[in-house]
Amino acid sequence: MTRLEQLLRKSVLFTVIALFALLALFPFYWMFLCSGRSNAEIFSVTLNLVPESFHLRNYVKLITTTAFPMWITNSIVVTASTTVVSLFLSSLAGIAFAKYRFRGDTALFLLLFLMMSVPRFVTIIPIFNLMSRLGLTNTYWSLILPFSVNPFAVFMMRQYVRSVPDELMDSARIDGYNEFDIATRIVMPLIKPALGPPASSFS
């Protein structure tokens, strides 16, 4: 394949990728566009991709007449807390499944697989009943705790932790590390690609 053919092939490939990227970003553009339109423009049957006017008063009305600041705060607190707790607990569970042998570990891991196949909406009512009995309704905990352990995240962590050499953990035990320190100070820094940016807090 000549250099020109390679360049032409890459150009076609990048063009196709760019078109798909624009197609994926279009809903966000349309949402932003509609946020600054009047009601008449929003419900108009004419498709106008270029805004004739953009009304900032829509944003002012959103902030001043609704609880939007509280909604944003709740979203940030719940999302950040759930992510950090889920990463920490899922990584610990993944380490346990990958590096330790205990009675019932196979059955428990199979149960984890079954949990991955359960649709989320099926558990909404049982979770609400549980949070109600614990007195956690209308609190952040009722949104954080039920989603703090993700079966798929545990499975992914287990597969990733299996690549960590057992000899490294044995060396840490010889140096006097306990099992929790081995997990948080030895294994977790090695699986940062699986944990993502928050993993830096574990090292």
HELIX and SHEET records of a PDB file:
HELIX    1   1 ARG A    3  SER A   35  1                                  33    
HELIX    2   2 ASN A   39  ILE A   42  1                                   4    
HELIX    3   3 ARG A   57  THR A   65  1                                   9    
HELIX    4   4 PHE A   68  LYS A   99  1                                  32    
HELIX    5   5 ASP A  105  MET A  116  1                                  12    
HELIX    6   6 ARG A  120  THR A  123  5                                   4    
HELIX    7   7 ILE A  124  ARG A  133  1                                  10    
HELIX    8   8 TRP A  141  ILE A  144  1                                   4    
HELIX    9   9 LEU A  145  PHE A  147  5                                   3    
HELIX   10  10 PRO A  151  VAL A  161  1                                  11    
HELIX   11  11 ASP A  166  ILE A  174  1                                   9    
HELIX   12  12 GLU A  179  ASP A  181  1                                   3    
HELIX   13  13 ILE A  182  VAL A  187  3                                   6    
HELIX   14  14 MET A  188  LEU A  190  1                                   3    
HELIX   15  15 LYS A  192  LEU A  195  1                                   4    
HELIX   16  16 PRO A  197  PHE A  202  5                                   6    
END                                                                             
